[in-house]
Amino acid sequence: MRRLKRWTAFLPLALLVFAGGCSVLDQVNPFSDTKTPKLENFRFPDLPVPSGLSLASSESFIFETPGTRAGTLVYTGFKRYETTVNFYREKMPNHGWKLINSIEKGEAAMTFEKPGWSAAIFIRTTFFRTRVSINLGPRGQSIAGDDIPMRPREENIPPRRN
């Protein structure tokens, strides 16, 4: 009876290790016909990425045509939050991006623009792991000098009819 208990405990563990090993072997199989794409090709050249972060391709999306490009690129890795935020503040202008605004409180949300394009970068850290999400797309046309209409005063709002 005691041997049976050992096998019932060992068998699921052995199957789990075996299944995990097969998936790793499949990724590095030199005889496989499928070629894994280079991750460096899955990003835009004018969006810098700190060393130590790698692309989370399952969470990323790119749409590109000769006239436009848009997408969400997600990078993760073991990088300090402050170092990552400072990297984008310093490196984005080197690629023609201008910082429009930045909001930080435990996380960072930074918006950059260049002629015709907008990039929003979100940085957060959990359990010593940093996640950077970059949303890139064409910038819309400004209307009337980007004036934001003021909210009407309450006395100028007509009463609601029931």
MDTraj code that builds the backbone (N, CA, C; nanometers):
import mdtraj as md
import numpy as np

residues = "MET ARG ARG LEU LYS ARG TRP THR ALA PHE LEU PRO LEU ALA LEU LEU VAL PHE ALA GLY GLY CYS SER VAL LEU ASP GLN VAL ASN PRO PHE SER ASP THR LYS THR PRO LYS LEU GLU ASN PHE ARG PHE PRO ASP LEU PRO VAL PRO SER GLY LEU SER LEU ALA SER SER GLU SER PHE ILE PHE GLU THR PRO GLY THR ARG ALA GLY THR LEU VAL TYR THR GLY PHE LYS ARG TYR GLU THR THR VAL ASN PHE TYR ARG GLU LYS MET PRO ASN HIS GLY TRP LYS LEU ILE ASN SER ILE GLU LYS GLY GLU ALA ALA MET THR PHE GLU LYS PRO GLY TRP SER ALA ALA ILE PHE ILE ARG THR THR PHE PHE ARG THR ARG VAL SER ILE ASN LEU GLY PRO ARG GLY GLN SER ILE ALA GLY ASP ASP ILE PRO MET ARG PRO ARG GLU GLU ASN ILE PRO PRO ARG ARG ASN".split()
xyz = np.array([
    [0.0823, -0.1200, 0.0000],
    [0.0000, 0.0000, 0.0000],
    [0.0866, 0.1263, 0.0000],
    [0.1953, 0.1199, 0.0760],
    [0.2842, 0.2343, 0.0856],
    [0.3508, 0.2637, -0.0494],
    [0.3850, 0.1588, -0.1259],
    [0.4455, 0.1762, -0.2577],
    [0.3480, 0.2440, -0.3537],
    [0.2222, 0.2085, -0.3430],
    [0.1210, 0.2671, -0.4295],
    [0.1084, 0.4170, -0.4037],
    [0.1153, 0.4576, -0.2778],
    [0.1077, 0.6002, -0.2443],
    [0.2264, 0.6762, -0.3023],
    [0.3467, 0.6130, -0.2978],
    [0.4642, 0.6776, -0.3545],
    [0.4478, 0.6978, -0.5048],
    [0.3977, 0.5963, -0.5746],
    [0.3803, 0.6062, -0.7186],
    [0.2746, 0.7087, -0.7561],
    [0.1689, 0.7167, -0.6794],
    [0.0643, 0.8146, -0.7118],
    [0.1142, 0.9568, -0.6898],
    [0.2079, 0.9739, -0.5994],
    [0.2655, 1.1060, -0.5786],
    [0.3731, 1.1351, -0.6833],
    [0.4481, 1.0344, -0.7231],
    [0.5586, 1.0521, -0.8161],
    [0.5122, 1.0642, -0.9611],
    [0.4103, 0.9922, -0.9984],
    [0.3664, 0.9874, -1.1376],
    [0.3244, 1.1247, -1.1929],
    [0.2384, 1.2032, -1.1242],
    [0.2033, 1.3358, -1.1779],
    [0.3245, 1.4287, -1.1892],
    [0.4155, 1.4203, -1.0937],
    [0.5359, 1.5025, -1.0985],
    [0.6225, 1.4650, -1.2185],
    [0.6392, 1.3359, -1.2419],
    [0.7190, 1.2892, -1.3552],
    [0.6556, 1.3317, -1.4874],
    [0.5237, 1.3223, -1.4984],
    [0.4555, 1.3645, -1.6204],
    [0.4713, 1.5143, -1.6442],
    [0.4646, 1.5933, -1.5380],
    [0.4808, 1.7377, -1.5495],
    [0.6214, 1.7730, -1.5987],
    [0.7238, 1.7090, -1.5426],
    [0.8617, 1.7343, -1.5840],
    [0.8814, 1.6902, -1.7286],
    [0.8268, 1.5754, -1.7647],
    [0.8403, 1.5243, -1.9006],
    [0.7733, 1.6174, -2.0013],
    [0.6523, 1.6631, -1.9701],
    [0.5799, 1.7519, -2.0614],
    [0.6518, 1.8847, -2.0757],
    [0.7039, 1.9388, -1.9680],
    [0.7788, 2.0637, -1.9743],
    [0.9071, 2.0472, -2.0536],
    [0.9736, 1.9351, -2.0374],
    [1.0956, 1.9079, -2.1128],
    [1.0696, 1.8965, -2.2609],
    [0.9579, 1.8385, -2.2995],
    [0.9258, 1.8257, -2.4419],
    [0.9041, 1.9620, -2.5060],
    [0.8403, 2.0529, -2.4335],
    [0.8168, 2.1847, -2.4928],
    [0.9474, 2.2607, -2.5098],
    [1.0417, 2.2445, -2.4171],
    [1.1710, 2.3095, -2.4301],
    [1.2489, 2.2473, -2.5451],
    [1.2457, 2.1140, -2.5567],
    [1.3162, 2.0485, -2.6660],
    [1.2607, 2.0904, -2.8007],
    [1.1318, 2.1109, -2.8088],
    [1.0707, 2.1513, -2.9337],
    [1.1186, 2.2897, -2.9767],
    [1.1474, 2.3763, -2.8791],
    [1.1910, 2.5114, -2.9120],
    [1.3331, 2.5150, -2.9648],
    [1.4183, 2.4229, -2.9230],
    [1.5578, 2.4260, -2.9639],
    [1.5919, 2.3135, -3.0608],
    [1.4944, 2.2502, -3.1194],
    [1.5164, 2.1400, -3.2119],
    [1.5854, 2.1916, -3.3385],
    [1.7106, 2.1491, -3.3660],
    [1.7798, 2.1994, -3.4843],
    [1.7242, 2.1432, -3.6138],
    [1.6450, 2.0374, -3.6055],
    [1.5888, 1.9753, -3.7250],
    [1.4487, 2.0244, -3.7559],
    [1.3989, 2.1153, -3.6758],
    [1.2647, 2.1674, -3.6958],
    [1.2605, 2.2531, -3.8221],
    [1.1510, 2.2427, -3.8981],
    [1.1355, 2.3202, -4.0203],
    [1.0961, 2.4646, -3.9930],
    [1.0324, 2.4873, -3.8783],
    [0.9859, 2.6222, -3.8479],
    [1.1005, 2.7027, -3.7885],
    [1.1192, 2.8198, -3.8409],
    [1.2220, 2.9111, -3.7907],
    [1.1550, 3.0137, -3.7014],
    [1.2111, 3.0343, -3.5834],
    [1.1558, 3.1358, -3.4953],
    [1.2053, 3.2718, -3.5418],
    [1.1144, 3.3704, -3.5525],
    [1.1564, 3.5022, -3.5993],
    [1.2446, 3.5705, -3.4969],
    [1.3373, 3.6535, -3.5448],
    [1.4214, 3.7308, -3.4545],
    [1.3356, 3.8355, -3.3844],
    [1.3503, 3.8440, -3.2552],
    [1.2691, 3.9393, -3.1800],
    [1.3059, 4.0836, -3.2134],
    [1.4318, 4.1077, -3.2500],
    [1.4734, 4.2437, -3.2800],
    [1.3980, 4.2993, -3.4012],
    [1.3530, 4.2142, -3.4912],
    [1.2801, 4.2589, -3.6092],
    [1.1354, 4.2927, -3.5780],
    [1.0903, 4.2644, -3.4590],
    [0.9505, 4.2836, -3.4232],
    [0.9327, 4.4135, -3.3453],
    [1.0061, 4.5159, -3.3836],
    [0.9900, 4.6452, -3.3195],
    [1.0249, 4.7542, -3.4186],
    [0.9891, 4.8768, -3.3854],
    [1.0155, 4.9903, -3.4719],
    [1.1539, 5.0464, -3.4417],
    [1.2305, 5.0837, -3.5432],
    [1.3683, 5.1282, -3.5199],
    [1.3801, 5.2592, -3.4428],
    [1.2749, 5.3418, -3.4415],
    [1.2846, 5.4696, -3.3698],
    [1.2265, 5.4625, -3.2286],
    [1.1990, 5.3414, -3.1807],
    [1.1548, 5.3229, -3.0421],
    [1.2618, 5.2440, -2.9674],
    [1.3442, 5.3120, -2.8882],
    [1.4515, 5.2422, -2.8177],
    [1.3977, 5.1521, -2.7076],
    [1.4726, 5.0462, -2.6787],
    [1.4363, 4.9511, -2.5733],
    [1.5597, 4.9288, -2.4866],
    [1.5461, 4.9415, -2.3551],
    [1.6615, 4.9201, -2.2672],
    [1.7123, 4.7764, -2.2773],
    [1.8427, 4.7599, -2.2662],
    [1.8978, 4.6245, -2.2642],
    [1.8463, 4.5533, -2.1393],
    [1.8284, 4.4252, -2.1497],
    [1.7771, 4.3475, -2.0377],
    [1.6281, 4.3240, -2.0445],
    [1.5590, 4.3937, -2.1343],
    [1.4160, 4.3698, -2.1532],
    [1.3975, 4.2901, -2.2819],
    [1.3043, 4.1962, -2.2787],
    [1.2781, 4.1170, -2.3992],
    [1.1310, 4.1294, -2.4376],
    [1.1065, 4.1144, -2.5650],
    [0.9729, 4.1314, -2.6202],
    [0.8809, 4.0187, -2.5764],
    [0.7635, 4.0539, -2.5267],
    [0.6585, 3.9561, -2.4956],
    [0.5700, 3.9491, -2.6194],
    [0.6074, 3.8650, -2.7138],
    [0.5404, 3.8634, -2.8439],
    [0.3938, 3.8223, -2.8337],
    [0.3575, 3.7438, -2.7338],
    [0.2172, 3.7034, -2.7201],
    [0.1281, 3.8199, -2.6782],
    [0.1866, 3.9252, -2.6203],
    [0.1099, 4.0416, -2.5775],
    [0.1251, 4.1597, -2.6725],
    [0.2131, 4.1464, -2.7722],
    [0.2438, 4.2570, -2.8623],
    [0.1662, 4.2449, -2.9927],
    [0.1494, 4.3595, -3.0578],
    [0.0730, 4.3661, -3.1824],
    [0.1309, 4.4774, -3.2680],
    [0.1477, 4.4512, -3.3983],
    [0.1966, 4.5535, -3.4905],
    [0.1111, 4.5521, -3.6156],
    [0.0737, 4.6723, -3.6602],
    [0.0074, 4.6903, -3.7892],
    [0.0911, 4.7906, -3.8655],
    [0.1391, 4.7503, -3.9836],
    [0.2263, 4.8389, -4.0597],
    [0.1934, 4.8280, -4.2080],
    [0.1815, 4.9437, -4.2718],
    [0.1642, 4.9530, -4.4165],
    [0.2659, 5.0565, -4.4644],
    [0.2816, 5.0728, -4.5959],
    [0.3774, 5.1748, -4.6415],
    [0.3465, 5.3157, -4.5905],
    [0.2190, 5.3461, -4.5628],
    [0.1850, 5.4810, -4.5192],
    [0.1636, 5.4990, -4.3708],
    [0.1531, 5.3920, -4.2952],
    [0.1231, 5.4069, -4.1529],
    [0.1803, 5.2902, -4.0734],
    [0.1809, 5.3074, -3.9447],
    [0.2226, 5.2024, -3.8525],
    [0.1531, 5.2256, -3.7201],
    [0.1220, 5.1183, -3.6551],
    [0.0568, 5.1264, -3.5243],
    [0.0836, 4.9960, -3.4522],
    [0.0723, 4.9993, -3.3232],
    [0.0904, 4.8756, -3.2500],
    [0.1093, 4.8959, -3.1024],
    [0.1155, 4.7835, -3.0352],
    [0.1461, 4.7787, -2.8933],
    [0.2614, 4.6814, -2.8765],
    [0.3701, 4.7292, -2.8222],
    [0.4866, 4.6457, -2.7961],
    [0.5014, 4.6327, -2.6459],
    [0.5122, 4.5098, -2.5975],
    [0.5255, 4.4847, -2.4547],
    [0.6606, 4.4178, -2.4304],
    [0.7386, 4.4761, -2.3410],
    [0.8689, 4.4232, -2.3047],
    [0.8706, 4.3961, -2.1552],
    [0.9369, 4.2879, -2.1153],
    [0.9497, 4.2557, -1.9735],
    [1.0934, 4.2150, -1.9442],
    [1.1316, 4.2297, -1.8188],
    [1.2650, 4.1888, -1.7768],
    [1.2960, 4.2402, -1.6383],
    [1.4146, 4.2078, -1.5927],
    [1.4576, 4.2487, -1.4604],
    [1.5393, 4.3770, -1.4733],
    [1.4708, 4.4885, -1.4603],
    [1.5306, 4.6203, -1.4751],
    [1.4709, 4.7092, -1.3667],
    [1.5494, 4.8001, -1.3140],
    [1.4976, 4.8910, -1.2113],
    [1.4012, 4.9907, -1.2742],
    [1.2968, 5.0209, -1.2008],
    [1.1931, 5.1140, -1.2459],
    [1.2532, 5.2504, -1.2812],
    [1.3306, 5.3073, -1.1893],
    [1.3875, 5.4411, -1.2094],
    [1.4793, 5.4437, -1.3310],
    [1.5591, 5.3384, -1.3482],
    [1.6510, 5.3298, -1.4616],
    [1.5733, 5.3273, -1.5930],
    [1.4629, 5.2546, -1.5954],
    [1.3823, 5.2427, -1.7164],
    [1.3148, 5.3751, -1.7506],
    [1.2589, 5.4419, -1.6519],
    [1.1945, 5.5716, -1.6751],
    [1.2977, 5.6718, -1.7267],
    [1.4137, 5.6776, -1.6634],
    [1.5186, 5.7705, -1.7070],
    [1.5688, 5.7363, -1.8473],
    [1.5736, 5.6084, -1.8810],
    [1.6150, 5.5663, -2.0151],
    [1.5252, 5.6297, -2.1207],
    [1.3938, 5.6209, -2.1008],
    [1.3020, 5.6771, -2.2002],
    [1.3057, 5.8291, -2.2027],
    [1.3233, 5.8927, -2.0886],
    [1.3347, 6.0389, -2.0859],
    [1.4571, 6.0862, -2.1644],
    [1.5658, 6.0097, -2.1562],
    [1.6902, 6.0500, -2.2224],
    [1.6975, 6.0048, -2.3680],
    [1.6517, 5.8851, -2.3990],
    [1.6735, 5.8263, -2.5324],
    [1.5670, 5.8626, -2.6356],
    [1.4438, 5.8820, -2.5949],
    [1.3394, 5.9133, -2.6931],
    [1.3701, 6.0418, -2.7712],
    [1.4175, 6.1517, -2.7077],
    [1.4520, 6.2711, -2.7859],
    [1.5614, 6.2446, -2.8894],
    [1.6513, 6.1501, -2.8640],
    [1.7560, 6.1165, -2.9608],
    [1.6982, 6.0557, -3.0879],
    [1.5751, 6.0070, -3.0821],
    [1.5080, 5.9471, -3.1972],
    [1.3997, 6.0388, -3.2534],
    [1.4037, 6.1663, -3.2139],
    [1.3109, 6.2643, -3.2691],
    [1.1808, 6.2798, -3.1927],
    [1.1656, 6.2147, -3.0778],
    [1.0424, 6.2216, -2.9995],
    [1.0507, 6.3357, -2.9000],
    [0.9382, 6.4041, -2.8777],
    [0.9297, 6.5120, -2.7798],
    [0.8364, 6.4674, -2.6678],
    [0.8801, 6.4841, -2.5440],
    [0.7974, 6.4483, -2.4291],
    [0.6833, 6.5485, -2.4158],
    [0.5600, 6.4999, -2.4197],
    [0.4417, 6.5852, -2.4073],
    [0.3959, 6.5919, -2.2624],
    [0.3876, 6.4757, -2.1968],
    [0.3522, 6.4741, -2.0552],
    [0.4013, 6.3459, -1.9906],
    [0.4089, 6.3504, -1.8598],
    [0.4541, 6.2356, -1.7819],
    [0.3802, 6.2351, -1.6496],
    [0.3256, 6.1200, -1.6150],
    [0.2547, 6.1041, -1.4879],
    [0.3185, 5.9858, -1.4163],
    [0.3633, 6.0109, -1.2930],
    [0.4275, 5.9042, -1.2168],
    [0.3704, 5.8981, -1.0757],
    [0.3323, 5.7791, -1.0368],
    [0.2941, 5.7496, -0.8988],
    [0.2916, 5.5980, -0.8870],
    [0.4070, 5.5416, -0.8594],
    [0.4190, 5.3972, -0.8527],
    [0.4312, 5.3330, -0.9897],
    [0.3769, 5.3965, -1.0893],
    [0.3868, 5.3572, -1.2293],
    [0.4168, 5.4837, -1.3074],
    [0.4618, 5.4672, -1.4314],
    [0.4877, 5.5840, -1.5148],
    [0.4058, 5.5733, -1.6426],
    [0.3480, 5.6848, -1.6827],
    [0.2785, 5.6962, -1.8109],
    [0.3364, 5.8195, -1.8792],
    [0.4034, 5.7969, -1.9911],
    [0.4678, 5.9069, -2.0628],
    [0.4146, 5.9113, -2.2053],
    [0.3867, 6.0311, -2.2539],
    [0.3403, 6.0494, -2.3908],
    [0.4455, 6.1280, -2.4676],
    [0.4838, 6.0739, -2.5829],
    [0.5807, 6.1384, -2.6706],
    [0.5158, 6.1603, -2.8063],
    [0.5594, 6.2662, -2.8761],
    [0.5100, 6.2924, -3.0110],
    [0.6260, 6.3302, -3.1007],
    [0.6080, 6.3002, -3.2277],
    [0.6952, 6.3492, -3.3336],
    [0.6032, 6.3804, -3.4494],
    [0.6457, 6.4523, -3.5495],
    [0.5532, 6.4905, -3.6570],
    [0.4758, 6.3714, -3.7142],
    [0.3452, 6.3743, -3.6913],
    [0.2563, 6.2716, -3.7435],
    [0.2396, 6.1475, -3.6584],
    [0.3152, 6.1365, -3.5485],
    [0.3128, 6.0139, -3.4692],
    [0.3017, 6.0428, -3.3204],
    [0.2450, 5.9480, -3.2488],
    [0.2308, 5.9580, -3.1043],
    [0.2685, 5.8240, -3.0421],
    [0.3372, 5.8291, -2.9285],
    [0.3750, 5.7072, -2.8566],
    [0.3444, 5.7260, -2.7089],
    [0.2719, 5.6323, -2.6522],
    [0.2427, 5.6332, -2.5089],
    [0.3184, 5.5162, -2.4471],
    [0.3979, 5.5446, -2.3452],
    [0.4801, 5.4425, -2.2807],
    [0.4348, 5.4285, -2.1362],
    [0.4050, 5.3041, -2.0980],
    [0.3614, 5.2727, -1.9620],
    [0.4658, 5.1806, -1.8997],
    [0.5136, 5.2183, -1.7805],
    [0.6180, 5.1405, -1.7122],
    [0.5696, 5.1076, -1.5725],
    [0.5795, 4.9801, -1.5363],
    [0.5466, 4.9405, -1.3993],
    [0.6345, 4.8236, -1.3570],
    [0.6527, 4.8103, -1.2277],
    [0.7358, 4.7035, -1.1742],
    [0.6568, 4.6263, -1.0698],
    [0.6634, 4.4941, -1.0807],
    [0.6051, 4.4067, -0.9799],
    [0.7025, 4.2929, -0.9543],
    [0.7287, 4.2661, -0.8290],
    [0.8180, 4.1571, -0.7884],
    [0.9514, 4.1633, -0.8625],
    [1.0127, 4.2817, -0.8669],
    [1.1431, 4.3060, -0.9278],
    [1.1434, 4.2861, -1.0791],
    [1.0286, 4.2710, -1.1400],
    [1.0186, 4.2531, -1.2842],
    [0.9524, 4.3776, -1.3425],
    [1.0132, 4.4345, -1.4455],
    [0.9626, 4.5551, -1.5075],
    [0.8866, 4.5199, -1.6340],
    [0.7743, 4.5882, -1.6536],
    [0.6924, 4.5701, -1.7744],
    [0.6789, 4.7051, -1.8417],
    [0.7186, 4.7101, -1.9693],
    [0.7080, 4.8316, -2.0482],
    [0.6112, 4.8041, -2.1622],
    [0.5093, 4.8862, -2.1736],
    [0.4114, 4.8749, -2.2819],
    [0.4175, 5.0035, -2.3627],
    [0.4428, 4.9899, -2.4935],
    [0.4537, 5.1061, -2.5817],
    [0.3404, 5.0995, -2.6836],
    [0.2554, 5.2008, -2.6831],
    [0.1479, 5.2117, -2.7819],
    [0.1882, 5.3186, -2.8827],
    [0.1932, 5.2797, -3.0097],
    [0.2384, 5.3691, -3.1150],
    [0.1315, 5.3795, -3.2216],
    [0.1109, 5.5003, -3.2725],
    [0.0144, 5.5177, -3.3803],
    [0.0230, 5.6562, -3.4403],
    [-0.0502, 5.6762, -3.5509],
    [-0.0512, 5.8087, -3.6128],
    [-0.1222, 5.9084, -3.5237],
    [-0.0750, 6.0307, -3.5285],
    [-0.1359, 6.1363, -3.4483],
    [-0.2471, 6.2003, -3.5293],
    [-0.3601, 6.2241, -3.4668],
    [-0.4729, 6.2876, -3.5346],
    [-0.4475, 6.4338, -3.5604],
    [-0.5290, 6.4919, -3.6439],
    [-0.5192, 6.6340, -3.6746],
    [-0.5723, 6.7154, -3.5573],
    [-0.5080, 6.8271, -3.5312],
    [-0.5582, 6.9138, -3.4254],
    [-0.6757, 6.9934, -3.4802],
    [-0.7684, 7.0238, -3.3917],
    [-0.8859, 7.1010, -3.4336],
    [-0.8899, 7.2317, -3.3559],
    [-0.9071, 7.3403, -3.4271],
    [-0.9228, 7.4737, -3.3673],
    [-0.8142, 7.5039, -3.2653],
    [-0.6904, 7.4720, -3.2989],
    [-0.5804, 7.5061, -3.2092],
    [-0.5798, 7.4266, -3.0812],
    [-0.6409, 7.3097, -3.0808],
    [-0.6464, 7.2229, -2.9632],
    [-0.7156, 7.2886, -2.8440],
    [-0.8055, 7.3846, -2.8703],
    [-0.8789, 7.4462, -2.7604],
    [-0.9782, 7.3460, -2.7027],
    [-0.9787, 7.3364, -2.5728],
    [-1.0746, 7.2500, -2.5050],
    [-1.1900, 7.3379, -2.4598],
    [-1.3126, 7.3044, -2.5017],
    [-1.4247, 7.3905, -2.4631],
    [-1.4448, 7.3896, -2.3124],
    [-1.4783, 7.5067, -2.2599],
    [-1.5028, 7.5172, -2.1167],
    [-1.6399, 7.4611, -2.0852],
    [-1.6538, 7.4108, -1.9664],
    [-1.7814, 7.3588, -1.9209],
    [-1.8745, 7.4758, -1.8942],
    [-1.9988, 7.4695, -1.9455],
    [-2.0906, 7.5816, -1.9217],
    [-2.1263, 7.5924, -1.7734],
    [-2.1475, 7.7158, -1.7312],
    [-2.1891, 7.7354, -1.5925],
    [-2.3306, 7.6842, -1.5754],
    [-2.3638, 7.6443, -1.4567],
    [-2.4930, 7.5819, -1.4295],
    [-2.6104, 7.6725, -1.4642],
    [-2.5954, 7.8045, -1.4480],
    [-2.7077, 7.8939, -1.4766],
    [-2.7355, 7.9055, -1.6267],
    [-2.6362, 7.8688, -1.7101],
    [-2.6552, 7.8754, -1.8544],
    [-2.7065, 7.7442, -1.9138],
    [-2.7237, 7.6438, -1.8311],
    [-2.7737, 7.5150, -1.8793],
    [-2.9258, 7.5176, -1.8728],
    [-2.9934, 7.4949, -1.9846],
    [-3.1418, 7.4960, -1.9825],
    [-3.1949, 7.3825, -1.8943],
    [-3.3094, 7.4057, -1.8291],
    [-3.3671, 7.3010, -1.7420],
    [-3.4095, 7.1819, -1.8273],
    [-3.4038, 7.0662, -1.7642],
    [-3.4415, 6.9424, -1.8319],
    [-3.5919, 6.9259, -1.8287],
    [-3.6491, 6.8848, -1.9416],
    [-3.7935, 6.8591, -1.9457],
    [-3.8191, 6.7112, -1.9228],
    [-3.9210, 6.6839, -1.8460],
    [-3.9561, 6.5435, -1.8176],
    [-4.0688, 6.4957, -1.9004],
])
top = md.Topology()
chain = top.add_chain()
for i, resn in enumerate(residues, 1):
    res = top.add_residue(resn, chain, resSeq=i)
    for name in ("N", "CA", "C"):
        top.add_atom(name, md.element.get_by_symbol(name[0]), res)
traj = md.Trajectory(xyz[None], top)
